Amino acid sequence: MKYDVFRQIYSVLTDEQKADTLELKKKFQELHDLIEKKADDTPTINRRMINLGLTNLEQSALWVIKGITAS
């Protein structure tokens, strides 16, 4: 197997990787919370755009974390 795309084998993270992912996840969460807070005052018609932005933020977090933790 060249590259374990679906991570069938668990990668043991270094302490640095653990710290980096935790820091990034906290920052992503802060940004997500801020956007959600601002969205409360947004007209319903514009909410779809905000939801798309949040989905892309979540996807961004996924790829960044995967990039840091991939073996």
HTML snippet that shows the backbone in 3Dmol.js (N, CA, C, O; Angstrom):
<script src="https://3Dmol.org/build/3Dmol-min.js"></script>
<div id="view" style="width:600px;height:400px;position:relative"></div>
<script>
const pdb = `
ATOM      1  N   MET A   1       0.854  -1.173   0.000  1.00  0.00           N
ATOM      2  CA  MET A   1       0.000   0.000   0.000  1.00  0.00           C
ATOM      3  C   MET A   1       0.903   1.240   0.000  1.00  0.00           C
ATOM      4  O   MET A   1       1.687   1.458   0.924  1.00  0.00           O
ATOM      5  N   LYS A   2       0.771   2.041  -1.059  1.00  0.00           N
ATOM      6  CA  LYS A   2       1.615   3.232  -1.177  1.00  0.00           C
ATOM      7  C   LYS A   2       1.261   4.292  -0.138  1.00  0.00           C
ATOM      8  O   LYS A   2       2.116   4.757   0.615  1.00  0.00           O
ATOM      9  N   TYR A   3      -0.015   4.662  -0.113  1.00  0.00           N
ATOM     10  CA  TYR A   3      -0.474   5.716   0.784  1.00  0.00           C
ATOM     11  C   TYR A   3      -1.829   5.311   1.335  1.00  0.00           C
ATOM     12  O   TYR A   3      -2.740   4.983   0.575  1.00  0.00           O
ATOM     13  N   ASP A   4      -1.961   5.332   2.615  1.00  0.00           N
ATOM     14  CA  ASP A   4      -3.178   4.884   3.290  1.00  0.00           C
ATOM     15  C   ASP A   4      -4.218   6.011   3.284  1.00  0.00           C
ATOM     16  O   ASP A   4      -4.426   6.682   4.295  1.00  0.00           O
ATOM     17  N   VAL A   5      -4.870   6.210   2.122  1.00  0.00           N
ATOM     18  CA  VAL A   5      -5.828   7.297   1.932  1.00  0.00           C
ATOM     19  C   VAL A   5      -6.923   7.284   3.002  1.00  0.00           C
ATOM     20  O   VAL A   5      -7.316   8.332   3.514  1.00  0.00           O
ATOM     21  N   PHE A   6      -7.407   6.090   3.331  1.00  0.00           N
ATOM     22  CA  PHE A   6      -8.519   5.972   4.264  1.00  0.00           C
ATOM     23  C   PHE A   6      -8.066   5.656   5.688  1.00  0.00           C
ATOM     24  O   PHE A   6      -8.873   5.296   6.544  1.00  0.00           O
ATOM     25  N   ARG A   7      -6.776   5.795   5.922  1.00  0.00           N
ATOM     26  CA  ARG A   7      -6.183   5.602   7.254  1.00  0.00           C
ATOM     27  C   ARG A   7      -6.657   4.318   7.918  1.00  0.00           C
ATOM     28  O   ARG A   7      -7.234   4.326   9.006  1.00  0.00           O
ATOM     29  N   GLN A   8      -6.398   3.236   7.240  1.00  0.00           N
ATOM     30  CA  GLN A   8      -6.737   1.936   7.795  1.00  0.00           C
ATOM     31  C   GLN A   8      -5.824   1.588   8.965  1.00  0.00           C
ATOM     32  O   GLN A   8      -6.181   0.812   9.851  1.00  0.00           O
ATOM     33  N   ILE A   9      -4.639   2.184   8.940  1.00  0.00           N
ATOM     34  CA  ILE A   9      -3.684   1.989  10.028  1.00  0.00           C
ATOM     35  C   ILE A   9      -3.548   3.312  10.763  1.00  0.00           C
ATOM     36  O   ILE A   9      -3.219   4.336  10.163  1.00  0.00           O
ATOM     37  N   TYR A  10      -3.803   3.282  12.068  1.00  0.00           N
ATOM     38  CA  TYR A  10      -3.759   4.501  12.883  1.00  0.00           C
ATOM     39  C   TYR A  10      -2.342   5.052  12.949  1.00  0.00           C
ATOM     40  O   TYR A  10      -1.394   4.306  13.193  1.00  0.00           O
ATOM     41  N   SER A  11      -2.197   6.351  12.735  1.00  0.00           N
ATOM     42  CA  SER A  11      -0.895   7.009  12.857  1.00  0.00           C
ATOM     43  C   SER A  11      -0.735   7.536  14.275  1.00  0.00           C
ATOM     44  O   SER A  11      -1.601   8.242  14.793  1.00  0.00           O
ATOM     45  N   VAL A  12       0.375   7.187  14.888  1.00  0.00           N
ATOM     46  CA  VAL A  12       0.672   7.710  16.219  1.00  0.00           C
ATOM     47  C   VAL A  12       1.223   9.122  16.034  1.00  0.00           C
ATOM     48  O   VAL A  12       2.200   9.332  15.316  1.00  0.00           O
ATOM     49  N   LEU A  13       0.583  10.081  16.693  1.00  0.00           N
ATOM     50  CA  LEU A  13       0.978  11.473  16.534  1.00  0.00           C
ATOM     51  C   LEU A  13       2.117  11.829  17.481  1.00  0.00           C
ATOM     52  O   LEU A  13       2.212  11.315  18.595  1.00  0.00           O
ATOM     53  N   THR A  14       2.977  12.725  17.003  1.00  0.00           N
ATOM     54  CA  THR A  14       4.024  13.254  17.875  1.00  0.00           C
ATOM     55  C   THR A  14       3.395  14.275  18.816  1.00  0.00           C
ATOM     56  O   THR A  14       2.274  14.728  18.584  1.00  0.00           O
ATOM     57  N   ASP A  15       4.102  14.631  19.859  1.00  0.00           N
ATOM     58  CA  ASP A  15       3.597  15.650  20.783  1.00  0.00           C
ATOM     59  C   ASP A  15       3.382  16.974  20.055  1.00  0.00           C
ATOM     60  O   ASP A  15       2.437  17.705  20.351  1.00  0.00           O
ATOM     61  N   GLU A  16       4.256  17.277  19.111  1.00  0.00           N
ATOM     62  CA  GLU A  16       4.123  18.521  18.345  1.00  0.00           C
ATOM     63  C   GLU A  16       2.860  18.489  17.479  1.00  0.00           C
ATOM     64  O   GLU A  16       2.141  19.485  17.403  1.00  0.00           O
ATOM     65  N   GLN A  17       2.585  17.364  16.833  1.00  0.00           N
ATOM     66  CA  GLN A  17       1.369  17.235  16.019  1.00  0.00           C
ATOM     67  C   GLN A  17       0.121  17.366  16.881  1.00  0.00           C
ATOM     68  O   GLN A  17      -0.853  18.004  16.483  1.00  0.00           O
ATOM     69  N   LYS A  18       0.154  16.763  18.052  1.00  0.00           N
ATOM     70  CA  LYS A  18      -0.990  16.863  18.965  1.00  0.00           C
ATOM     71  C   LYS A  18      -1.228  18.315  19.367  1.00  0.00           C
ATOM     72  O   LYS A  18      -2.362  18.794  19.352  1.00  0.00           O
ATOM     73  N   ALA A  19      -0.160  19.004  19.724  1.00  0.00           N
ATOM     74  CA  ALA A  19      -0.282  20.403  20.145  1.00  0.00           C
ATOM     75  C   ALA A  19      -0.761  21.282  18.992  1.00  0.00           C
ATOM     76  O   ALA A  19      -1.615  22.149  19.176  1.00  0.00           O
ATOM     77  N   ASP A  20      -0.208  21.053  17.806  1.00  0.00           N
ATOM     78  CA  ASP A  20      -0.591  21.849  16.630  1.00  0.00           C
ATOM     79  C   ASP A  20      -2.061  21.652  16.291  1.00  0.00           C
ATOM     80  O   ASP A  20      -2.774  22.623  16.037  1.00  0.00           O
ATOM     81  N   THR A  21      -2.521  20.398  16.285  1.00  0.00           N
ATOM     82  CA  THR A  21      -3.915  20.143  15.926  1.00  0.00           C
ATOM     83  C   THR A  21      -4.864  20.703  16.969  1.00  0.00           C
ATOM     84  O   THR A  21      -5.926  21.222  16.624  1.00  0.00           O
ATOM     85  N   LEU A  22      -4.502  20.608  18.225  1.00  0.00           N
ATOM     86  CA  LEU A  22      -5.348  21.162  19.276  1.00  0.00           C
ATOM     87  C   LEU A  22      -5.456  22.679  19.143  1.00  0.00           C
ATOM     88  O   LEU A  22      -6.547  23.240  19.245  1.00  0.00           O
ATOM     89  N   GLU A  23      -4.322  23.337  18.915  1.00  0.00           N
ATOM     90  CA  GLU A  23      -4.325  24.792  18.748  1.00  0.00           C
ATOM     91  C   GLU A  23      -5.181  25.205  17.545  1.00  0.00           C
ATOM     92  O   GLU A  23      -5.978  26.138  17.635  1.00  0.00           O
ATOM     93  N   LEU A  24      -5.011  24.511  16.438  1.00  0.00           N
ATOM     94  CA  LEU A  24      -5.779  24.834  15.246  1.00  0.00           C
ATOM     95  C   LEU A  24      -7.267  24.575  15.437  1.00  0.00           C
ATOM     96  O   LEU A  24      -8.097  25.381  15.016  1.00  0.00           O
ATOM     97  N   LYS A  25      -7.608  23.459  16.067  1.00  0.00           N
ATOM     98  CA  LYS A  25      -9.023  23.154  16.293  1.00  0.00           C
ATOM     99  C   LYS A  25      -9.675  24.218  17.172  1.00  0.00           C
ATOM    100  O   LYS A  25     -10.829  24.586  16.949  1.00  0.00           O
ATOM    101  N   LYS A  26      -8.949  24.706  18.158  1.00  0.00           N
ATOM    102  CA  LYS A  26      -9.483  25.776  19.014  1.00  0.00           C
ATOM    103  C   LYS A  26      -9.725  27.044  18.198  1.00  0.00           C
ATOM    104  O   LYS A  26     -10.750  27.705  18.364  1.00  0.00           O
ATOM    105  N   LYS A  27      -8.781  27.384  17.320  1.00  0.00           N
ATOM    106  CA  LYS A  27      -8.927  28.587  16.491  1.00  0.00           C
ATOM    107  C   LYS A  27     -10.075  28.437  15.497  1.00  0.00           C
ATOM    108  O   LYS A  27     -10.856  29.367  15.296  1.00  0.00           O
ATOM    109  N   PHE A  28     -10.170  27.270  14.881  1.00  0.00           N
ATOM    110  CA  PHE A  28     -11.293  27.023  13.972  1.00  0.00           C
ATOM    111  C   PHE A  28     -12.620  27.145  14.724  1.00  0.00           C
ATOM    112  O   PHE A  28     -13.583  27.700  14.195  1.00  0.00           O
ATOM    113  N   GLN A  29     -12.674  26.632  15.947  1.00  0.00           N
ATOM    114  CA  GLN A  29     -13.896  26.695  16.734  1.00  0.00           C
ATOM    115  C   GLN A  29     -14.248  28.137  17.084  1.00  0.00           C
ATOM    116  O   GLN A  29     -15.415  28.528  17.032  1.00  0.00           O
ATOM    117  N   GLU A  30     -13.233  28.929  17.441  1.00  0.00           N
ATOM    118  CA  GLU A  30     -13.460  30.341  17.752  1.00  0.00           C
ATOM    119  C   GLU A  30     -14.054  31.066  16.543  1.00  0.00           C
ATOM    120  O   GLU A  30     -15.001  31.840  16.681  1.00  0.00           O
ATOM    121  N   LEU A  31     -13.496  30.811  15.365  1.00  0.00           N
ATOM    122  CA  LEU A  31     -13.990  31.449  14.156  1.00  0.00           C
ATOM    123  C   LEU A  31     -15.406  30.971  13.836  1.00  0.00           C
ATOM    124  O   LEU A  31     -16.262  31.772  13.457  1.00  0.00           O
ATOM    125  N   HIS A  32     -15.651  29.686  13.986  1.00  0.00           N
ATOM    126  CA  HIS A  32     -16.983  29.121  13.753  1.00  0.00           C
ATOM    127  C   HIS A  32     -18.005  29.779  14.686  1.00  0.00           C
ATOM    128  O   HIS A  32     -19.091  30.164  14.253  1.00  0.00           O
ATOM    129  N   ASP A  33     -17.649  29.903  15.971  1.00  0.00           N
ATOM    130  CA  ASP A  33     -18.544  30.511  16.960  1.00  0.00           C
ATOM    131  C   ASP A  33     -18.829  31.977  16.623  1.00  0.00           C
ATOM    132  O   ASP A  33     -19.960  32.443  16.759  1.00  0.00           O
ATOM    133  N   LEU A  34     -17.799  32.696  16.184  1.00  0.00           N
ATOM    134  CA  LEU A  34     -17.969  34.108  15.822  1.00  0.00           C
ATOM    135  C   LEU A  34     -18.909  34.249  14.627  1.00  0.00           C
ATOM    136  O   LEU A  34     -19.785  35.114  14.618  1.00  0.00           O
ATOM    137  N   ILE A  35     -18.727  33.412  13.637  1.00  0.00           N
ATOM    138  CA  ILE A  35     -19.599  33.461  12.460  1.00  0.00           C
ATOM    139  C   ILE A  35     -21.037  33.127  12.848  1.00  0.00           C
ATOM    140  O   ILE A  35     -21.975  33.786  12.400  1.00  0.00           O
ATOM    141  N   GLU A  36     -21.205  32.105  13.677  1.00  0.00           N
ATOM    142  CA  GLU A  36     -22.555  31.731  14.139  1.00  0.00           C
ATOM    143  C   GLU A  36     -23.213  32.893  14.881  1.00  0.00           C
ATOM    144  O   GLU A  36     -24.397  33.172  14.689  1.00  0.00           O
ATOM    145  N   LYS A  37     -22.441  33.562  15.723  1.00  0.00           N
ATOM    146  CA  LYS A  37     -22.976  34.693  16.499  1.00  0.00           C
ATOM    147  C   LYS A  37     -23.432  35.811  15.563  1.00  0.00           C
ATOM    148  O   LYS A  37     -24.511  36.376  15.740  1.00  0.00           O
ATOM    149  N   LYS A  38     -22.611  36.121  14.578  1.00  0.00           N
ATOM    150  CA  LYS A  38     -22.962  37.172  13.618  1.00  0.00           C
ATOM    151  C   LYS A  38     -24.150  36.754  12.760  1.00  0.00           C
ATOM    152  O   LYS A  38     -24.952  37.593  12.350  1.00  0.00           O
ATOM    153  N   ALA A  39     -24.262  35.469  12.493  1.00  0.00           N
ATOM    154  CA  ALA A  39     -25.342  34.958  11.638  1.00  0.00           C
ATOM    155  C   ALA A  39     -26.704  35.113  12.284  1.00  0.00           C
ATOM    156  O   ALA A  39     -27.718  35.157  11.588  1.00  0.00           O
ATOM    157  N   ASP A  40     -26.743  35.196  13.597  1.00  0.00           N
ATOM    158  CA  ASP A  40     -28.019  35.341  14.294  1.00  0.00           C
ATOM    159  C   ASP A  40     -28.768  36.603  13.854  1.00  0.00           C
ATOM    160  O   ASP A  40     -29.998  36.638  13.883  1.00  0.00           O
ATOM    161  N   ASP A  41     -28.027  37.634  13.450  1.00  0.00           N
ATOM    162  CA  ASP A  41     -28.630  38.898  13.022  1.00  0.00           C
ATOM    163  C   ASP A  41     -28.780  38.996  11.505  1.00  0.00           C
ATOM    164  O   ASP A  41     -29.105  40.060  10.977  1.00  0.00           O
ATOM    165  N   THR A  42     -28.546  37.898  10.815  1.00  0.00           N
ATOM    166  CA  THR A  42     -28.569  37.895   9.355  1.00  0.00           C
ATOM    167  C   THR A  42     -29.957  37.500   8.843  1.00  0.00           C
ATOM    168  O   THR A  42     -30.572  36.567   9.360  1.00  0.00           O
ATOM    169  N   PRO A  43     -30.441  38.206   7.837  1.00  0.00           N
ATOM    170  CA  PRO A  43     -31.739  37.809   7.255  1.00  0.00           C
ATOM    171  C   PRO A  43     -31.701  36.351   6.780  1.00  0.00           C
ATOM    172  O   PRO A  43     -30.670  35.855   6.324  1.00  0.00           O
ATOM    173  N   THR A  44     -32.821  35.699   6.895  1.00  0.00           N
ATOM    174  CA  THR A  44     -32.919  34.277   6.551  1.00  0.00           C
ATOM    175  C   THR A  44     -32.440  33.987   5.139  1.00  0.00           C
ATOM    176  O   THR A  44     -31.806  32.962   4.888  1.00  0.00           O
ATOM    177  N   ILE A  45     -32.740  34.880   4.231  1.00  0.00           N
ATOM    178  CA  ILE A  45     -32.366  34.645   2.835  1.00  0.00           C
ATOM    179  C   ILE A  45     -30.845  34.565   2.666  1.00  0.00           C
ATOM    180  O   ILE A  45     -30.364  33.876   1.766  1.00  0.00           O
ATOM    181  N   ASN A  46     -30.100  35.244   3.501  1.00  0.00           N
ATOM    182  CA  ASN A  46     -28.637  35.233   3.414  1.00  0.00           C
ATOM    183  C   ASN A  46     -28.018  34.103   4.234  1.00  0.00           C
ATOM    184  O   ASN A  46     -26.818  33.849   4.137  1.00  0.00           O
ATOM    185  N   ARG A  47     -28.818  33.437   5.027  1.00  0.00           N
ATOM    186  CA  ARG A  47     -28.308  32.388   5.899  1.00  0.00           C
ATOM    187  C   ARG A  47     -27.674  31.240   5.114  1.00  0.00           C
ATOM    188  O   ARG A  47     -26.726  30.612   5.585  1.00  0.00           O
ATOM    189  N   ARG A  48     -28.193  30.971   3.930  1.00  0.00           N
ATOM    190  CA  ARG A  48     -27.632  29.892   3.115  1.00  0.00           C
ATOM    191  C   ARG A  48     -26.167  30.158   2.801  1.00  0.00           C
ATOM    192  O   ARG A  48     -25.342  29.245   2.849  1.00  0.00           O
ATOM    193  N   MET A  49     -25.843  31.400   2.482  1.00  0.00           N
ATOM    194  CA  MET A  49     -24.451  31.749   2.178  1.00  0.00           C
ATOM    195  C   MET A  49     -23.569  31.548   3.400  1.00  0.00           C
ATOM    196  O   MET A  49     -22.450  31.048   3.287  1.00  0.00           O
ATOM    197  N   ILE A  50     -24.062  31.929   4.546  1.00  0.00           N
ATOM    198  CA  ILE A  50     -23.294  31.742   5.784  1.00  0.00           C
ATOM    199  C   ILE A  50     -23.107  30.255   6.062  1.00  0.00           C
ATOM    200  O   ILE A  50     -22.026  29.823   6.464  1.00  0.00           O
ATOM    201  N   ASN A  51     -24.162  29.476   5.846  1.00  0.00           N
ATOM    202  CA  ASN A  51     -24.043  28.031   6.059  1.00  0.00           C
ATOM    203  C   ASN A  51     -23.030  27.405   5.109  1.00  0.00           C
ATOM    204  O   ASN A  51     -22.290  26.501   5.497  1.00  0.00           O
ATOM    205  N   LEU A  52     -22.992  27.879   3.878  1.00  0.00           N
ATOM    206  CA  LEU A  52     -21.990  27.388   2.939  1.00  0.00           C
ATOM    207  C   LEU A  52     -20.584  27.754   3.407  1.00  0.00           C
ATOM    208  O   LEU A  52     -19.652  26.958   3.294  1.00  0.00           O
ATOM    209  N   GLY A  53     -20.449  28.960   3.930  1.00  0.00           N
ATOM    210  CA  GLY A  53     -19.158  29.375   4.469  1.00  0.00           C
ATOM    211  C   GLY A  53     -18.738  28.516   5.648  1.00  0.00           C
ATOM    212  O   GLY A  53     -17.571  28.140   5.761  1.00  0.00           O
ATOM    213  N   LEU A  54     -19.680  28.203   6.528  1.00  0.00           N
ATOM    214  CA  LEU A  54     -19.373  27.345   7.676  1.00  0.00           C
ATOM    215  C   LEU A  54     -19.000  25.936   7.231  1.00  0.00           C
ATOM    216  O   LEU A  54     -18.091  25.321   7.788  1.00  0.00           O
ATOM    217  N   THR A  55     -19.696  25.436   6.238  1.00  0.00           N
ATOM    218  CA  THR A  55     -19.361  24.108   5.707  1.00  0.00           C
ATOM    219  C   THR A  55     -17.943  24.103   5.159  1.00  0.00           C
ATOM    220  O   THR A  55     -17.187  23.159   5.387  1.00  0.00           O
ATOM    221  N   ASN A  56     -17.588  25.146   4.446  1.00  0.00           N
ATOM    222  CA  ASN A  56     -16.235  25.226   3.898  1.00  0.00           C
ATOM    223  C   ASN A  56     -15.186  25.431   4.977  1.00  0.00           C
ATOM    224  O   ASN A  56     -14.060  24.953   4.837  1.00  0.00           O
ATOM    225  N   LEU A  57     -15.530  26.129   6.044  1.00  0.00           N
ATOM    226  CA  LEU A  57     -14.622  26.270   7.178  1.00  0.00           C
ATOM    227  C   LEU A  57     -14.360  24.903   7.808  1.00  0.00           C
ATOM    228  O   LEU A  57     -13.220  24.563   8.125  1.00  0.00           O
ATOM    229  N   GLU A  58     -15.428  24.126   7.986  1.00  0.00           N
ATOM    230  CA  GLU A  58     -15.295  22.781   8.553  1.00  0.00           C
ATOM    231  C   GLU A  58     -14.447  21.895   7.647  1.00  0.00           C
ATOM    232  O   GLU A  58     -13.616  21.119   8.118  1.00  0.00           O
ATOM    233  N   GLN A  59     -14.666  22.022   6.353  1.00  0.00           N
ATOM    234  CA  GLN A  59     -13.872  21.241   5.411  1.00  0.00           C
ATOM    235  C   GLN A  59     -12.405  21.683   5.444  1.00  0.00           C
ATOM    236  O   GLN A  59     -11.501  20.851   5.363  1.00  0.00           O
ATOM    237  N   SER A  60     -12.180  22.957   5.560  1.00  0.00           N
ATOM    238  CA  SER A  60     -10.822  23.480   5.662  1.00  0.00           C
ATOM    239  C   SER A  60     -10.114  22.911   6.895  1.00  0.00           C
ATOM    240  O   SER A  60      -8.957  22.497   6.826  1.00  0.00           O
ATOM    241  N   ALA A  61     -10.825  22.898   8.015  1.00  0.00           N
ATOM    242  CA  ALA A  61     -10.244  22.337   9.235  1.00  0.00           C
ATOM    243  C   ALA A  61      -9.883  20.870   9.027  1.00  0.00           C
ATOM    244  O   ALA A  61      -8.808  20.427   9.431  1.00  0.00           O
ATOM    245  N   LEU A  62     -10.777  20.124   8.399  1.00  0.00           N
ATOM    246  CA  LEU A  62     -10.528  18.712   8.143  1.00  0.00           C
ATOM    247  C   LEU A  62      -9.246  18.523   7.339  1.00  0.00           C
ATOM    248  O   LEU A  62      -8.403  17.702   7.701  1.00  0.00           O
ATOM    249  N   TRP A  63      -9.093  19.277   6.252  1.00  0.00           N
ATOM    250  CA  TRP A  63      -7.938  19.100   5.391  1.00  0.00           C
ATOM    251  C   TRP A  63      -6.653  19.572   6.054  1.00  0.00           C
ATOM    252  O   TRP A  63      -5.607  18.947   5.882  1.00  0.00           O
ATOM    253  N   VAL A  64      -6.711  20.648   6.797  1.00  0.00           N
ATOM    254  CA  VAL A  64      -5.517  21.132   7.494  1.00  0.00           C
ATOM    255  C   VAL A  64      -5.052  20.101   8.522  1.00  0.00           C
ATOM    256  O   VAL A  64      -3.865  19.784   8.594  1.00  0.00           O
ATOM    257  N   ILE A  65      -5.979  19.583   9.308  1.00  0.00           N
ATOM    258  CA  ILE A  65      -5.631  18.579  10.318  1.00  0.00           C
ATOM    259  C   ILE A  65      -5.100  17.311   9.648  1.00  0.00           C
ATOM    260  O   ILE A  65      -4.118  16.728  10.109  1.00  0.00           O
ATOM    261  N   LYS A  66      -5.743  16.890   8.572  1.00  0.00           N
ATOM    262  CA  LYS A  66      -5.279  15.709   7.856  1.00  0.00           C
ATOM    263  C   LYS A  66      -3.872  15.938   7.317  1.00  0.00           C
ATOM    264  O   LYS A  66      -3.034  15.037   7.364  1.00  0.00           O
ATOM    265  N   GLY A  67      -3.611  17.133   6.808  1.00  0.00           N
ATOM    266  CA  GLY A  67      -2.283  17.462   6.298  1.00  0.00           C
ATOM    267  C   GLY A  67      -1.211  17.406   7.363  1.00  0.00           C
ATOM    268  O   GLY A  67      -0.084  16.989   7.097  1.00  0.00           O
ATOM    269  N   ILE A  68      -1.554  17.822   8.561  1.00  0.00           N
ATOM    270  CA  ILE A  68      -0.588  17.811   9.667  1.00  0.00           C
ATOM    271  C   ILE A  68      -0.357  16.402  10.192  1.00  0.00           C
ATOM    272  O   ILE A  68       0.759  16.051  10.573  1.00  0.00           O
ATOM    273  N   THR A  69      -1.411  15.598  10.210  1.00  0.00           N
ATOM    274  CA  THR A  69      -1.331  14.298  10.869  1.00  0.00           C
ATOM    275  C   THR A  69      -1.071  13.126   9.920  1.00  0.00           C
ATOM    276  O   THR A  69      -0.822  12.011  10.379  1.00  0.00           O
ATOM    277  N   ALA A  70      -1.124  13.358   8.607  1.00  0.00           N
ATOM    278  CA  ALA A  70      -0.905  12.260   7.659  1.00  0.00           C
ATOM    279  C   ALA A  70       0.546  11.808   7.710  1.00  0.00           C
ATOM    280  O   ALA A  70       1.467  12.617   7.812  1.00  0.00           O
ATOM    281  N   SER A  71       0.721  10.520   7.636  1.00  0.00           N
ATOM    282  CA  SER A  71       2.083   9.959   7.656  1.00  0.00           C
ATOM    283  C   SER A  71       2.688   9.981   6.282  1.00  0.00           C
ATOM    284  O   SER A  71       3.827   9.551   6.102  1.00  0.00           O
TER     285      SER A  71
END
`;
const viewer = $3Dmol.createViewer("view");
viewer.addModel(pdb, "pdb");
viewer.setStyle({}, {cartoon: {color: "spectrum"}});
viewer.zoomTo();
viewer.render();
</script>
